Amino acid sequence: MDYSKESFDKALANSGQAWKDTGRDVMTSHTVGPLGLNPENLHDALGMSDQEYGHFLDDTFGPSPEERAKAAEQPGAEG
C-alpha cells in the first residue's frame, strides 16, 4: 500500500477527472431525460450549434477522454 501524499494527490486528480468525464457523458447522452428531452437534443432547441456546444462542454468538463488520448499519443506529450 502506498499512503504517500503523491499517491493521494494522484487518486484525487483521477477521481476529479472521472467526475468530469461522467458529467460530459450525461450532457452528451441521448437516453437521459423523458421522450427526447435530453441534453444532447436540447442544445439545438436553445440555438447552440454543435461547435458552440462542444466549446461549452470543453469549458465545463475539460477535454474529452478521446481528445486526452489523442494528445497523449503526440510526440513530446506528457501523460
Phi, psi and omega in degrees: 000140180246109181253025182286160178300320180298320179295316178294321178297318179294318178297320178295316178296318179296317180290325176298317178293323178298320178294321177296317179296322177295316177300317178297318179301316179296317184286349177246013182280142173262356186250349179275131178104159183278136168043054176082358176270080181232163184306319183296324179275330184290334182297329175294318181295333179274359178083019179265132174287166176301321179294316178297318180294321177299318177295319176302313180297317179295319179294324184278316189245359184081184182296151179291162176303323179295318179294321178294319180295319179297317180295325181291335180282341183288141179303136178084358180280142177267139184262000000 
